[in-house]
Amino acid sequence: MEVLDIEYHTFTKHLTNCTITPDYEYFQLNTEISFVVEANAGYTFNIDPNLFVRGRYITPIKINNEKYQFTFETDDTSTTYILTAYASIIDVVSERYGVLQLYKISNTELESLQNERFINTALQSIVDINQYFASIKFLFVNTENTENEHIRIERVICDTTSRKVLNDFQDYDLGTVLLAGEYNNELDKQYSTIKISLSYLGTIDISPIYANEYIHIIIRVHFISGYSTVFVYHKIDDKEYLIDTLNAKIGFDLPYINTVDGTHHNIDVKQDDYTQLTPPKIIMTVQKKSDSPIYSTQKYSRLGDEQGYFRVDYINIDNTSIPQQHKAEIQQLLQLGCYA
Amino acid sequence: MICTFYTCNDNNTKITKTLLNPVEKNLKIRNSLDFDDPILLLSFNPLTQNLNYAKIENIYYFIKNADIYRNRLYKVSLHIDVLMTYADYIKSLTGNITTSENPNRDFVNTDMSTSTITKEFALNDIFDHTGKIYLTTVFNT
């Protein structure tokens, strides 16, 4: 702060995720002042910035959700101007649905919200905020959220604070797994069953042809509906091919009462559905084979490359220096089976 | 004509056999020789000396049996081992293998048991097992 030899108005700024232009440090007396408050990239003003002076607020002009302009004239008696501007991360939920807001709320916050359930407003005599509940879900996933903010319901800004969920969809990566079989060959594909066990979501049976292959699993959760979709990909080199999906609820509705339409929103879950608390995993069951190390197969190869026992289909021997009866005996022995 | 006797412990159907304990004898041809099934008259019984295999020139033979022929003389019957005799040529052949200890990874089958082996592959546990409450509200600006 520079030292002024004139009287001036003190300007106190409480800025979060935003800037002002020009960046005044004080206001001269009897001067027309104009500045713009602008949210940083990726942020927006969910609550209008305000400028407080002498017990009143100076209303800004809203240019858009990310920019507000203040224009006013200072008077001749020095005082303090306080600017408060709080920009939040752009909220995909309200951007997408316009009228919906999604909160990750604790049980104590929910209790606090119910304590202020009937709110007296200027526009309506009493508002039952429960009638503006779209849903309350109990879901078995966590997600990113904002810092605590006052919960907004209809036109009411409640005293209760909670954390907003920024995006109603989120993807969860369960990882990429090599389904290594027992034999590392076709036998694993012929004699296996493969089941993906996904805790609360149930199971997916996938074809055993994916034995000895890489599988990548992603779960996409929609927090408003409580539904999730499991995507199972077959990964080959850097490419992924969708091979199966599963739609399942990842939690359940909590009961609440809407007094306006008299609807009782009851719990919609059987407890049995959520007793499967084992961590997610893939279970592969492979049949044991006989002790014999000898396999039926089909391959066209040089006999000198064989190791151990092998049999050959009819093989043509065109070496003229080998007597005919020797050729026949060799052919017969190779068809009956030889050791390399 | 040199005949070398050996001990061979390999299966008769092994193409390249391991031959042990070579014993060389110089033989004379009395009659015309049947190269596929020659008969040797020897002063010893090779089978009692654990010599069950023979090589004459570049031809390999199994010793089938040895009978007493006359006093102190044994009649030893041989049969050609075509696999060992033509081993290098056989190994150079290319053919359709229908059974093998080293099967084609993509075309293989064998007798299977009804008992099973179970394998588990852990996935990232992305679930919040205590659960979270999500409230969706309608708001009006």
HADDOCK unambig.tbl for C-alpha pairs under 7 A between the chains (distance, minus, plus):
assign (segid A and resid 99 and name CA) (segid B and resid 138 and name CA) 5.38 0.50 0.50
assign (segid A and resid 99 and name CA) (segid B and resid 139 and name CA) 5.28 0.50 0.50
assign (segid A and resid 99 and name CA) (segid B and resid 140 and name CA) 6.19 0.50 0.50
assign (segid A and resid 100 and name CA) (segid B and resid 136 and name CA) 6.55 0.50 0.50
assign (segid A and resid 100 and name CA) (segid B and resid 137 and name CA) 5.63 0.50 0.50
assign (segid A and resid 100 and name CA) (segid B and resid 138 and name CA) 4.72 0.50 0.50
assign (segid A and resid 100 and name CA) (segid B and resid 139 and name CA) 6.13 0.50 0.50
assign (segid A and resid 101 and name CA) (segid B and resid 136 and name CA) 5.55 0.50 0.50
assign (segid A and resid 101 and name CA) (segid B and resid 137 and name CA) 5.21 0.50 0.50
assign (segid A and resid 101 and name CA) (segid B and resid 138 and name CA) 6.30 0.50 0.50
assign (segid A and resid 101 and name CA) (segid B and resid 139 and name CA) 6.84 0.50 0.50
assign (segid A and resid 102 and name CA) (segid B and resid 134 and name CA) 6.82 0.50 0.50
assign (segid A and resid 102 and name CA) (segid B and resid 135 and name CA) 5.75 0.50 0.50
assign (segid A and resid 102 and name CA) (segid B and resid 136 and name CA) 4.48 0.50 0.50
assign (segid A and resid 102 and name CA) (segid B and resid 137 and name CA) 6.44 0.50 0.50
assign (segid A and resid 103 and name CA) (segid B and resid 134 and name CA) 5.60 0.50 0.50
assign (segid A and resid 103 and name CA) (segid B and resid 135 and name CA) 5.12 0.50 0.50
assign (segid A and resid 103 and name CA) (segid B and resid 136 and name CA) 6.32 0.50 0.50
assign (segid A and resid 104 and name CA) (segid B and resid 133 and name CA) 5.89 0.50 0.50
assign (segid A and resid 104 and name CA) (segid B and resid 134 and name CA) 4.69 0.50 0.50
assign (segid A and resid 104 and name CA) (segid B and resid 135 and name CA) 6.43 0.50 0.50
assign (segid A and resid 105 and name CA) (segid B and resid 133 and name CA) 5.56 0.50 0.50
assign (segid A and resid 105 and name CA) (segid B and resid 134 and name CA) 5.92 0.50 0.50
assign (segid A and resid 105 and name CA) (segid B and resid 135 and name CA) 6.53 0.50 0.50
assign (segid A and resid 106 and name CA) (segid B and resid 133 and name CA) 6.39 0.50 0.50
assign (segid A and resid 132 and name CA) (segid B and resid 137 and name CA) 5.69 0.50 0.50
assign (segid A and resid 132 and name CA) (segid B and resid 138 and name CA) 5.14 0.50 0.50
assign (segid A and resid 133 and name CA) (segid B and resid 136 and name CA) 6.08 0.50 0.50
assign (segid A and resid 133 and name CA) (segid B and resid 137 and name CA) 4.60 0.50 0.50
assign (segid A and resid 133 and name CA) (segid B and resid 138 and name CA) 6.36 0.50 0.50
assign (segid A and resid 134 and name CA) (segid B and resid 136 and name CA) 5.22 0.50 0.50
assign (segid A and resid 134 and name CA) (segid B and resid 137 and name CA) 5.24 0.50 0.50
assign (segid A and resid 134 and name CA) (segid B and resid 138 and name CA) 6.42 0.50 0.50
assign (segid A and resid 135 and name CA) (segid B and resid 135 and name CA) 5.96 0.50 0.50
assign (segid A and resid 135 and name CA) (segid B and resid 136 and name CA) 5.25 0.50 0.50
assign (segid A and resid 136 and name CA) (segid B and resid 133 and name CA) 6.85 0.50 0.50
assign (segid A and resid 136 and name CA) (segid B and resid 134 and name CA) 5.65 0.50 0.50
assign (segid A and resid 136 and name CA) (segid B and resid 135 and name CA) 4.56 0.50 0.50
assign (segid A and resid 136 and name CA) (segid B and resid 136 and name CA) 6.38 0.50 0.50
assign (segid A and resid 137 and name CA) (segid B and resid 133 and name CA) 5.60 0.50 0.50
assign (segid A and resid 137 and name CA) (segid B and resid 134 and name CA) 5.07 0.50 0.50
assign (segid A and resid 137 and name CA) (segid B and resid 135 and name CA) 6.51 0.50 0.50
assign (segid A and resid 138 and name CA) (segid B and resid 131 and name CA) 6.29 0.50 0.50
assign (segid A and resid 138 and name CA) (segid B and resid 132 and name CA) 5.58 0.50 0.50
assign (segid A and resid 138 and name CA) (segid B and resid 133 and name CA) 4.55 0.50 0.50
assign (segid A and resid 138 and name CA) (segid B and resid 134 and name CA) 6.34 0.50 0.50
assign (segid A and resid 139 and name CA) (segid B and resid 131 and name CA) 5.39 0.50 0.50
assign (segid A and resid 139 and name CA) (segid B and resid 132 and name CA) 5.41 0.50 0.50
assign (segid A and resid 139 and name CA) (segid B and resid 133 and name CA) 6.37 0.50 0.50
assign (segid A and resid 140 and name CA) (segid B and resid 127 and name CA) 5.61 0.50 0.50
assign (segid A and resid 140 and name CA) (segid B and resid 128 and name CA) 4.86 0.50 0.50
assign (segid A and resid 140 and name CA) (segid B and resid 129 and name CA) 5.74 0.50 0.50
assign (segid A and resid 140 and name CA) (segid B and resid 130 and name CA) 6.88 0.50 0.50
assign (segid A and resid 140 and name CA) (segid B and resid 131 and name CA) 4.30 0.50 0.50
assign (segid A and resid 140 and name CA) (segid B and resid 132 and name CA) 6.29 0.50 0.50
assign (segid A and resid 141 and name CA) (segid B and resid 127 and name CA) 4.97 0.50 0.50
assign (segid A and resid 141 and name CA) (segid B and resid 128 and name CA) 4.61 0.50 0.50
assign (segid A and resid 141 and name CA) (segid B and resid 131 and name CA) 6.34 0.50 0.50
assign (segid A and resid 141 and name CA) (segid B and resid 132 and name CA) 6.70 0.50 0.50
assign (segid A and resid 142 and name CA) (segid B and resid 128 and name CA) 5.88 0.50 0.50
assign (segid A and resid 142 and name CA) (segid B and resid 132 and name CA) 6.51 0.50 0.50
assign (segid A and resid 152 and name CA) (segid B and resid 139 and name CA) 6.04 0.50 0.50
assign (segid A and resid 153 and name CA) (segid B and resid 137 and name CA) 5.88 0.50 0.50
assign (segid A and resid 153 and name CA) (segid B and resid 138 and name CA) 5.77 0.50 0.50
assign (segid A and resid 153 and name CA) (segid B and resid 139 and name CA) 4.60 0.50 0.50
assign (segid A and resid 154 and name CA) (segid B and resid 138 and name CA) 5.60 0.50 0.50
assign (segid A and resid 154 and name CA) (segid B and resid 139 and name CA) 3.67 0.50 0.50
assign (segid A and resid 154 and name CA) (segid B and resid 140 and name CA) 4.69 0.50 0.50
assign (segid A and resid 155 and name CA) (segid B and resid 139 and name CA) 6.05 0.50 0.50
assign (segid A and resid 155 and name CA) (segid B and resid 140 and name CA) 5.08 0.50 0.50
assign (segid A and resid 155 and name CA) (segid B and resid 141 and name CA) 6.29 0.50 0.50
assign (segid A and resid 172 and name CA) (segid B and resid 126 and name CA) 6.55 0.50 0.50
assign (segid A and resid 174 and name CA) (segid B and resid 123 and name CA) 5.34 0.50 0.50
assign (segid A and resid 174 and name CA) (segid B and resid 124 and name CA) 4.48 0.50 0.50
assign (segid A and resid 174 and name CA) (segid B and resid 125 and name CA) 6.80 0.50 0.50
assign (segid A and resid 174 and name CA) (segid B and resid 126 and name CA) 6.73 0.50 0.50
assign (segid A and resid 175 and name CA) (segid B and resid 123 and name CA) 6.02 0.50 0.50
assign (segid A and resid 175 and name CA) (segid B and resid 124 and name CA) 5.93 0.50 0.50
assign (segid A and resid 185 and name CA) (segid B and resid 105 and name CA) 4.63 0.50 0.50
assign (segid A and resid 185 and name CA) (segid B and resid 106 and name CA) 6.28 0.50 0.50
assign (segid A and resid 186 and name CA) (segid B and resid 105 and name CA) 5.79 0.50 0.50
assign (segid A and resid 186 and name CA) (segid B and resid 106 and name CA) 5.06 0.50 0.50
assign (segid A and resid 186 and name CA) (segid B and resid 107 and name CA) 6.14 0.50 0.50
assign (segid A and resid 186 and name CA) (segid B and resid 108 and name CA) 5.77 0.50 0.50
assign (segid A and resid 187 and name CA) (segid B and resid 108 and name CA) 6.43 0.50 0.50
assign (segid A and resid 187 and name CA) (segid B and resid 109 and name CA) 6.25 0.50 0.50
assign (segid A and resid 224 and name CA) (segid B and resid 136 and name CA) 6.41 0.50 0.50
assign (segid A and resid 279 and name CA) (segid B and resid 125 and name CA) 5.87 0.50 0.50
assign (segid A and resid 280 and name CA) (segid B and resid 122 and name CA) 6.67 0.50 0.50
assign (segid A and resid 280 and name CA) (segid B and resid 123 and name CA) 5.48 0.50 0.50
assign (segid A and resid 280 and name CA) (segid B and resid 125 and name CA) 5.96 0.50 0.50
assign (segid A and resid 281 and name CA) (segid B and resid 120 and name CA) 6.71 0.50 0.50
assign (segid A and resid 281 and name CA) (segid B and resid 121 and name CA) 5.53 0.50 0.50
assign (segid A and resid 281 and name CA) (segid B and resid 122 and name CA) 4.51 0.50 0.50
assign (segid A and resid 281 and name CA) (segid B and resid 123 and name CA) 4.94 0.50 0.50
assign (segid A and resid 282 and name CA) (segid B and resid 120 and name CA) 5.66 0.50 0.50
assign (segid A and resid 282 and name CA) (segid B and resid 121 and name CA) 4.98 0.50 0.50
assign (segid A and resid 282 and name CA) (segid B and resid 122 and name CA) 6.49 0.50 0.50
assign (segid A and resid 283 and name CA) (segid B and resid 118 and name CA) 6.98 0.50 0.50
assign (segid A and resid 283 and name CA) (segid B and resid 119 and name CA) 5.87 0.50 0.50
assign (segid A and resid 283 and name CA) (segid B and resid 120 and name CA) 4.67 0.50 0.50
assign (segid A and resid 283 and name CA) (segid B and resid 121 and name CA) 6.50 0.50 0.50
assign (segid A and resid 284 and name CA) (segid B and resid 118 and name CA) 5.71 0.50 0.50
assign (segid A and resid 284 and name CA) (segid B and resid 119 and name CA) 5.08 0.50 0.50
assign (segid A and resid 284 and name CA) (segid B and resid 120 and name CA) 6.24 0.50 0.50
assign (segid A and resid 285 and name CA) (segid B and resid 116 and name CA) 6.29 0.50 0.50
assign (segid A and resid 285 and name CA) (segid B and resid 117 and name CA) 5.63 0.50 0.50
assign (segid A and resid 285 and name CA) (segid B and resid 118 and name CA) 4.40 0.50 0.50
assign (segid A and resid 285 and name CA) (segid B and resid 119 and name CA) 6.26 0.50 0.50
assign (segid A and resid 286 and name CA) (segid B and resid 116 and name CA) 5.35 0.50 0.50
assign (segid A and resid 286 and name CA) (segid B and resid 117 and name CA) 5.15 0.50 0.50
assign (segid A and resid 286 and name CA) (segid B and resid 118 and name CA) 6.33 0.50 0.50
assign (segid A and resid 287 and name CA) (segid B and resid 112 and name CA) 6.55 0.50 0.50
assign (segid A and resid 287 and name CA) (segid B and resid 113 and name CA) 6.19 0.50 0.50
assign (segid A and resid 287 and name CA) (segid B and resid 114 and name CA) 6.20 0.50 0.50
assign (segid A and resid 287 and name CA) (segid B and resid 115 and name CA) 5.87 0.50 0.50
assign (segid A and resid 287 and name CA) (segid B and resid 116 and name CA) 4.18 0.50 0.50
assign (segid A and resid 287 and name CA) (segid B and resid 117 and name CA) 6.17 0.50 0.50
assign (segid A and resid 288 and name CA) (segid B and resid 112 and name CA) 5.94 0.50 0.50
assign (segid A and resid 288 and name CA) (segid B and resid 113 and name CA) 5.22 0.50 0.50
assign (segid A and resid 288 and name CA) (segid B and resid 114 and name CA) 7.00 0.50 0.50
assign (segid A and resid 288 and name CA) (segid B and resid 115 and name CA) 5.84 0.50 0.50
assign (segid A and resid 288 and name CA) (segid B and resid 116 and name CA) 5.17 0.50 0.50
assign (segid A and resid 288 and name CA) (segid B and resid 117 and name CA) 6.41 0.50 0.50
assign (segid A and resid 289 and name CA) (segid B and resid 111 and name CA) 6.02 0.50 0.50
assign (segid A and resid 289 and name CA) (segid B and resid 112 and name CA) 4.07 0.50 0.50
assign (segid A and resid 289 and name CA) (segid B and resid 113 and name CA) 5.30 0.50 0.50
assign (segid A and resid 290 and name CA) (segid B and resid 111 and name CA) 5.57 0.50 0.50
assign (segid A and resid 290 and name CA) (segid B and resid 112 and name CA) 5.52 0.50 0.50
assign (segid A and resid 290 and name CA) (segid B and resid 113 and name CA) 6.26 0.50 0.50
assign (segid A and resid 293 and name CA) (segid B and resid 101 and name CA) 5.75 0.50 0.50
assign (segid A and resid 294 and name CA) (segid B and resid 99 and name CA) 6.80 0.50 0.50
assign (segid A and resid 294 and name CA) (segid B and resid 100 and name CA) 5.58 0.50 0.50
assign (segid A and resid 294 and name CA) (segid B and resid 101 and name CA) 4.68 0.50 0.50
assign (segid A and resid 295 and name CA) (segid B and resid 99 and name CA) 5.54 0.50 0.50
assign (segid A and resid 295 and name CA) (segid B and resid 100 and name CA) 5.42 0.50 0.50
assign (segid A and resid 295 and name CA) (segid B and resid 101 and name CA) 6.01 0.50 0.50
assign (segid A and resid 295 and name CA) (segid B and resid 103 and name CA) 6.28 0.50 0.50
assign (segid A and resid 295 and name CA) (segid B and resid 108 and name CA) 6.14 0.50 0.50
assign (segid A and resid 295 and name CA) (segid B and resid 109 and name CA) 5.56 0.50 0.50
assign (segid A and resid 295 and name CA) (segid B and resid 110 and name CA) 5.08 0.50 0.50
assign (segid A and resid 296 and name CA) (segid B and resid 98 and name CA) 5.88 0.50 0.50
assign (segid A and resid 296 and name CA) (segid B and resid 99 and name CA) 4.45 0.50 0.50
assign (segid A and resid 296 and name CA) (segid B and resid 100 and name CA) 6.53 0.50 0.50
assign (segid A and resid 296 and name CA) (segid B and resid 108 and name CA) 5.49 0.50 0.50
assign (segid A and resid 296 and name CA) (segid B and resid 109 and name CA) 4.99 0.50 0.50
assign (segid A and resid 296 and name CA) (segid B and resid 110 and name CA) 5.99 0.50 0.50
assign (segid A and resid 297 and name CA) (segid B and resid 97 and name CA) 6.92 0.50 0.50
assign (segid A and resid 297 and name CA) (segid B and resid 98 and name CA) 5.00 0.50 0.50
assign (segid A and resid 297 and name CA) (segid B and resid 99 and name CA) 5.31 0.50 0.50
assign (segid A and resid 297 and name CA) (segid B and resid 100 and name CA) 6.69 0.50 0.50
assign (segid A and resid 297 and name CA) (segid B and resid 103 and name CA) 5.43 0.50 0.50
assign (segid A and resid 297 and name CA) (segid B and resid 104 and name CA) 6.03 0.50 0.50
assign (segid A and resid 297 and name CA) (segid B and resid 107 and name CA) 5.20 0.50 0.50
assign (segid A and resid 297 and name CA) (segid B and resid 108 and name CA) 4.47 0.50 0.50
assign (segid A and resid 297 and name CA) (segid B and resid 109 and name CA) 6.45 0.50 0.50
assign (segid A and resid 298 and name CA) (segid B and resid 96 and name CA) 6.70 0.50 0.50
assign (segid A and resid 298 and name CA) (segid B and resid 97 and name CA) 5.76 0.50 0.50
assign (segid A and resid 298 and name CA) (segid B and resid 98 and name CA) 5.09 0.50 0.50
assign (segid A and resid 298 and name CA) (segid B and resid 104 and name CA) 6.39 0.50 0.50
assign (segid A and resid 298 and name CA) (segid B and resid 107 and name CA) 5.77 0.50 0.50
assign (segid A and resid 299 and name CA) (segid B and resid 96 and name CA) 5.59 0.50 0.50
assign (segid A and resid 299 and name CA) (segid B and resid 97 and name CA) 5.24 0.50 0.50
assign (segid A and resid 299 and name CA) (segid B and resid 98 and name CA) 6.96 0.50 0.50
assign (segid A and resid 299 and name CA) (segid B and resid 104 and name CA) 5.84 0.50 0.50
assign (segid A and resid 300 and name CA) (segid B and resid 94 and name CA) 6.94 0.50 0.50
assign (segid A and resid 300 and name CA) (segid B and resid 95 and name CA) 5.46 0.50 0.50
assign (segid A and resid 300 and name CA) (segid B and resid 96 and name CA) 4.37 0.50 0.50
assign (segid A and resid 300 and name CA) (segid B and resid 97 and name CA) 6.00 0.50 0.50
assign (segid A and resid 301 and name CA) (segid B and resid 94 and name CA) 5.35 0.50 0.50
assign (segid A and resid 301 and name CA) (segid B and resid 95 and name CA) 5.77 0.50 0.50
assign (segid A and resid 301 and name CA) (segid B and resid 96 and name CA) 6.59 0.50 0.50
assign (segid A and resid 302 and name CA) (segid B and resid 91 and name CA) 6.87 0.50 0.50
assign (segid A and resid 302 and name CA) (segid B and resid 92 and name CA) 6.38 0.50 0.50
assign (segid A and resid 302 and name CA) (segid B and resid 93 and name CA) 5.77 0.50 0.50
assign (segid A and resid 302 and name CA) (segid B and resid 94 and name CA) 4.17 0.50 0.50
assign (segid A and resid 302 and name CA) (segid B and resid 95 and name CA) 6.49 0.50 0.50
assign (segid A and resid 303 and name CA) (segid B and resid 91 and name CA) 4.88 0.50 0.50
assign (segid A and resid 303 and name CA) (segid B and resid 92 and name CA) 6.50 0.50 0.50
assign (segid A and resid 303 and name CA) (segid B and resid 93 and name CA) 5.86 0.50 0.50
assign (segid A and resid 303 and name CA) (segid B and resid 94 and name CA) 5.84 0.50 0.50
assign (segid A and resid 304 and name CA) (segid B and resid 91 and name CA) 4.05 0.50 0.50
assign (segid A and resid 304 and name CA) (segid B and resid 92 and name CA) 6.09 0.50 0.50
assign (segid A and resid 307 and name CA) (segid B and resid 101 and name CA) 6.93 0.50 0.50
assign (segid A and resid 307 and name CA) (segid B and resid 102 and name CA) 6.76 0.50 0.50
assign (segid A and resid 308 and name CA) (segid B and resid 101 and name CA) 5.88 0.50 0.50
assign (segid A and resid 309 and name CA) (segid B and resid 100 and name CA) 5.68 0.50 0.50
assign (segid A and resid 309 and name CA) (segid B and resid 101 and name CA) 5.67 0.50 0.50
assign (segid A and resid 310 and name CA) (segid B and resid 97 and name CA) 6.85 0.50 0.50
assign (segid A and resid 310 and name CA) (segid B and resid 99 and name CA) 5.09 0.50 0.50
assign (segid A and resid 310 and name CA) (segid B and resid 100 and name CA) 4.12 0.50 0.50
assign (segid A and resid 310 and name CA) (segid B and resid 101 and name CA) 6.52 0.50 0.50
assign (segid A and resid 311 and name CA) (segid B and resid 97 and name CA) 5.72 0.50 0.50
assign (segid A and resid 311 and name CA) (segid B and resid 98 and name CA) 5.63 0.50 0.50
assign (segid A and resid 311 and name CA) (segid B and resid 99 and name CA) 4.92 0.50 0.50
assign (segid A and resid 311 and name CA) (segid B and resid 100 and name CA) 6.52 0.50 0.50
assign (segid A and resid 312 and name CA) (segid B and resid 95 and name CA) 6.39 0.50 0.50
assign (segid A and resid 312 and name CA) (segid B and resid 96 and name CA) 5.58 0.50 0.50
assign (segid A and resid 312 and name CA) (segid B and resid 97 and name CA) 4.43 0.50 0.50
assign (segid A and resid 312 and name CA) (segid B and resid 98 and name CA) 5.56 0.50 0.50
assign (segid A and resid 313 and name CA) (segid B and resid 95 and name CA) 6.98 0.50 0.50
assign (segid A and resid 313 and name CA) (segid B and resid 96 and name CA) 5.53 0.50 0.50
assign (segid A and resid 313 and name CA) (segid B and resid 97 and name CA) 6.38 0.50 0.50
assign (segid A and resid 313 and name CA) (segid B and resid 98 and name CA) 6.46 0.50 0.50
assign (segid A and resid 315 and name CA) (segid B and resid 95 and name CA) 5.92 0.50 0.50
assign (segid A and resid 326 and name CA) (segid B and resid 82 and name CA) 6.39 0.50 0.50
assign (segid A and resid 330 and name CA) (segid B and resid 82 and name CA) 6.41 0.50 0.50
assign (segid A and resid 330 and name CA) (segid B and resid 83 and name CA) 6.56 0.50 0.50
assign (segid A and resid 338 and name CA) (segid B and resid 13 and name CA) 4.85 0.50 0.50
assign (segid A and resid 338 and name CA) (segid B and resid 14 and name CA) 5.65 0.50 0.50
assign (segid A and resid 338 and name CA) (segid B and resid 15 and name CA) 6.86 0.50 0.50
assign (segid A and resid 339 and name CA) (segid B and resid 13 and name CA) 6.01 0.50 0.50
assign (segid A and resid 339 and name CA) (segid B and resid 14 and name CA) 4.34 0.50 0.50
assign (segid A and resid 339 and name CA) (segid B and resid 15 and name CA) 6.13 0.50 0.50
assign (segid A and resid 340 and name CA) (segid B and resid 14 and name CA) 5.89 0.50 0.50
assign (segid A and resid 340 and name CA) (segid B and resid 15 and name CA) 5.54 0.50 0.50
assign (segid A and resid 340 and name CA) (segid B and resid 16 and name CA) 6.79 0.50 0.50
